[in-house]
């Protein structure tokens, strides 16, 4: 089994474009193998993944557990009830303990700095299952899904409508690798950091991707191949919910917005979704939606990451 040059998956800007495509190709092969045989080669037999959860989880927890099971390995889940990361024990000490017992660490946390510290401290692979800065595993599953529905990625237009959050960040990195045009649409004050686009400009220049930030959602979705949205209020921002709901009220992905995109546009959401807020029920449950394909592909994209880092 090939390995990634980098021992960790911290963020998609920290891997090369070749590695990005290697993950996608590996995911496709592992998915095809599973669909055909209902089994995968046990390439992680005897290996264990430690999973640390500071945030609630459905997709991340289940897909990583099942991925390890399919690949012949095991997983152990650690929640905040077990220990307080950085409080009861330092991130470094947790890493130094886990590297003696397990073969990899997946961390779903609030502070991205925790992922960076874990990666620096642990001699075993560290995977970012979500942080306040990025959500790389989600973006890998997203691009795999787009590829399945649209074929070639290069030149396709992905429009992200919503808060310039961790999902938007990872989509920008993914599009830069894939040669997809990325438009991030948010109200003023909630936009993706323009400096972030500058940080991936070199990858975008090589791949031919165009990256844009705007507040004009109607104009942005013109000729869109993909429209993507996420919740307006992420975990940890609950105190801002009322304010954000008012500010984002016109940024709902509904049938009216879809009318400005291509006829065969696909609609994506990383879930969980608030129907009637960032996306209308008729759209998320409609014929353009590939939301549950995305969810399924979390399993296969993460299998690829695990195989390439721990195999």
C-alpha positions in Angstrom: 0.0 0.0 0.0 1.3 3.5 -0.9 1.7 6.0 2.0 1.3 9.7 2.2 4.6 11.6 2.5 3.1 13.5 5.4 2.4 11.3 8.4 -0.6 13.4 9.4 -3.8 14.9 7.8 -4.1 18.2 9.6 -5.5 20.3 6.7 -5.7 20.0 3.0 -3.2 22.9 2.4 -0.6 20.7 4.1 -0.7 17.9 1.5 0.4 18.1 -2.1 -1.9 18.0 -5.1 -0.6 14.6 -6.0 -1.4 13.3 -2.5 -4.9 14.8 -2.7 -5.5 12.9 -5.9 -4.0 9.7 -4.4 -6.5 9.9 -1.6 -9.4 10.2 -4.1 -8.1 7.4 -6.2 -7.7 5.1 -3.2 -11.1 6.0 -1.9 -12.7 5.1 -5.3 -10.8 1.7 -5.3 -11.8 0.9 -1.7 -15.4 1.9 -2.4 -15.6 -0.3 -5.5 -14.0 -3.2 -3.7 -16.6 -2.9 -0.9 -19.5 -2.5 -3.3 -18.4 -5.6 -5.2 -17.4 -7.9 -2.4 -19.0 -6.3 0.7 -15.5 -6.5 2.2 -12.1 -4.9 2.0 -8.6 -6.3 2.3 -7.7 -6.3 6.1 -4.8 -3.9 5.5 -5.1 -2.5 9.0 -5.3 -5.8 10.8 -4.0 -5.6 14.3 -4.0 -1.8 14.3 -6.0 0.5 16.5 -7.3 4.1 16.0 -7.8 6.3 19.1 -10.7 8.7 18.5 -11.0 11.9 20.6 -14.3 13.7 20.6 -14.7 17.2 22.2 -17.7 17.8 19.9 -20.9 15.8 19.3 -20.7 13.5 16.4 -22.8 11.2 14.2 -21.0 10.9 10.8 -17.4 11.3 12.0 -17.8 8.7 14.8 -19.7 6.1 12.9 -17.7 6.4 9.6 -14.3 6.2 11.3 -15.4 3.2 13.4 -16.9 1.4 10.4 -13.9 2.2 8.3 -11.5 0.7 10.8 -13.7 -2.4 11.0 -13.9 -2.8 7.2 -10.1 -2.5 7.0 -9.6 -5.1 9.7 -8.6 -2.8 12.5 -10.2 -1.6 15.7 -11.1 1.8 17.2 -11.5 3.2 20.7 -13.6 6.3 21.4 -12.6 8.9 24.0 -15.0 11.7 24.9 -14.8 14.7 27.2 -16.2 12.5 30.0 -13.0 10.5 29.9 -10.5 13.4 30.1 -10.3 17.1 29.5 -7.9 17.7 26.6 -5.5 20.4 27.7 -7.0 20.6 31.2 -6.6 17.3 33.0 -3.7 16.5 30.8 -1.8 18.5 28.2 -2.3 17.7 24.5 1.4 16.6 24.4 1.0 14.2 27.3 -2.2 12.7 25.8 -0.3 12.3 22.5 2.7 10.6 24.2 0.4 8.2 26.0 -1.7 7.3 22.9 1.3 6.7 20.7 2.4 3.9 23.1 -0.9 2.1 22.9 -2.4 2.8 19.5 -1.4 3.2 15.8 -3.3 6.5 14.9 -5.2 9.3 16.5 -8.3 11.0 15.1 -9.3 14.3 16.8 -12.6 16.1 16.6 -12.0 19.3 18.5 -12.8 23.0 18.9 -9.3 24.5 18.6 -7.3 23.8 15.5 -4.2 24.4 17.6 -5.0 21.1 19.4 -4.7 19.2 16.2 -1.4 20.9 15.3 0.0 20.2 18.8 -1.2 16.6 18.6 0.5 16.1 15.3 3.8 17.6 16.5 3.8 15.6 19.7 2.7 12.1 18.5 5.0 9.8 16.5 1.9 8.1 15.0 -0.5 9.5 12.4 -2.9 12.3 13.5 -6.1 13.0 11.5 -8.2 16.1 11.8 -11.8 14.9 12.2 -12.9 18.5 12.5 -11.5 21.7 14.0 -12.6 25.3 14.1 -10.3 26.0 11.1 -10.8 23.1 8.8 -12.7 19.9 8.0 -10.5 18.0 5.6 -12.2 14.6 5.7 -15.5 16.2 4.8 -14.1 18.1 1.8 -12.4 14.9 0.5 -15.8 13.1 0.7 -17.4 16.1 -1.1 -15.0 16.0 -4.0 -15.3 12.3 -4.3 -19.1 12.8 -4.6 -18.8 15.6 -7.1 -16.5 13.4 -9.2 -19.0 10.6 -9.1 -21.9 12.8 -10.3 -20.0 15.2 -12.6 -17.1 13.2 -13.9 -14.1 15.5 -14.5 -13.5 18.0 -11.7 -11.4 20.5 -13.6 -13.3 23.7 -14.5 -16.4 22.8 -12.6 -17.9 25.6 -10.5 -18.7 25.1 -6.8 -20.6 27.8 -5.0 -20.6 27.7 -1.2 -23.4 29.7 0.3 -23.2 30.5 4.0 -20.8 31.3 6.8 -17.1 31.4 5.9 -16.4 28.5 8.3 -14.2 25.4 8.5 -16.1 23.7 5.8 -15.7 26.6 3.4 -12.0 26.7 4.2 -11.5 23.0 3.3 -13.6 23.3 0.2 -11.4 26.2 -1.0 -8.3 24.1 -0.5 -9.9 21.1 -2.2 -11.0 23.1 -5.2 -7.5 24.6 -5.5 -6.1 21.0 -5.7 -8.8 19.8 -8.0 -8.8 22.7 -10.5 -12.4 23.5 -9.6 -13.6 27.1 -9.5 -14.7 28.1 -6.0 -17.0 31.0 -5.0 -17.7 31.6 -1.4 -20.9 33.6 -0.8 -21.5 35.2 2.6 -22.9 38.4 4.2 -20.4 41.1 5.0 -18.6 40.3 8.3 -19.0 36.5 7.8 -16.9 36.0 4.7 -14.0 33.6 4.2 -10.8 35.3 5.1 -9.3 36.6 1.8 -5.8 35.9 3.2 -6.7 32.3 3.2 -7.2 32.3 -0.6 -3.8 34.0 -1.0 -2.3 31.0 0.9 -3.6 28.5 -1.7 -3.1 30.8 -4.7 0.0 28.8 -5.8 -1.9 25.5 -6.0 -4.8 27.3 -7.7 -2.5 28.8 -10.3 -1.1 25.3 -11.1 -4.5 23.6 -11.3 -6.2 26.5 -13.1 -8.8 27.0 -10.3 -10.4 30.4 -9.8 -11.2 31.4 -6.2 -13.6 34.2 -5.4 -15.4 35.7 -2.4 -18.6 37.7 -2.7 -21.9 38.6 -1.0 -24.0 38.5 -4.1 -25.6 35.0 -4.0 -27.9 35.5 -7.0 -25.0 36.4 -9.4 -22.7 33.8 -7.8 -24.8 30.8 -8.6 -25.0 31.6 -12.3 -23.7 28.6 -14.2 -23.0 26.7 -10.9 -22.4 23.0 -11.2 -22.5 22.6 -7.4 -24.2 24.6 -4.7 -23.1 23.8 -1.2 -24.3 25.1 2.1 -23.9 24.5 5.9 -25.5 25.6 9.1 -25.4 29.3 9.9 -24.5 28.7 13.5 -21.8 26.1 14.2 -21.2 24.3 17.5 -19.7 26.7 20.0 -21.6 29.7 18.5 -25.0 29.0 20.0 -25.1 32.4 21.7 -25.0 34.0 18.3 -27.9 32.0 16.8 -30.6 34.7 16.9 -28.3 37.3 15.4 -27.0 35.0 12.7 -30.5 33.8 11.8 -31.4 37.4 11.0 -28.2 38.2 9.1 -28.3 35.1 7.0 -32.0 34.9 6.3 -31.6 35.7 2.6 -28.9 33.1 2.1 -31.2 30.1 2.0 -30.6 27.5 -0.7 -34.1 27.1 -2.1 -35.8 26.5 -5.4 -35.6 30.2 -6.3 -31.9 30.3 -5.9 -31.4 27.0 -7.8 -33.3 28.6 -10.8 -30.2 30.7 -11.4 -27.8 27.8 -11.6 -27.4 25.1 -14.3 -30.3 22.7 -14.9 -28.2 19.8 -13.7 -26.8 21.5 -10.6 -26.2 19.3 -7.6 -26.9 20.5 -4.1 -24.6 19.6 -1.1 -24.8 19.9 2.6 -22.3 18.4 5.2 -25.1 17.8 7.7 -26.7 18.1 10.2 -29.1 20.4 8.4 -31.7 22.8 9.6 -34.5 22.6 7.1 -36.1 25.9 6.5 -33.0 27.9 7.5 -29.9 27.4 5.4 -31.7 25.0 3.0 -35.3 24.4 2.2 -36.8 21.0 2.8 -37.9 20.6 -0.9 -34.3 21.2 -2.0 -32.5 18.9 0.5 -35.1 16.2 -0.2 -35.3 17.0 -3.9 -33.9 15.6 -7.1 -30.8 17.9 -7.2 -29.7 16.8 -3.7 -26.7 14.5 -3.3 -26.5 15.1 0.5 -26.7 11.4 1.5 -24.2 10.4 -1.2 -21.8 12.8 0.6 -22.6 11.2 3.9 -21.9 7.7 2.5 -18.6 8.9 1.0 -17.3 10.0 4.4 -16.8 6.3 5.0 -14.8 5.7 1.8 -12.8 8.9 1.8 -11.8 8.2 5.4 -10.9 4.6 4.6 -8.5 5.9 2.1 -6.9 8.4 4.6 -6.6 5.6 7.2 -5.1 3.2 4.7 -2.6 5.7 3.3 -1.5 6.9 6.8 -1.7 3.7 8.8 -1.3 0.9 6.2 
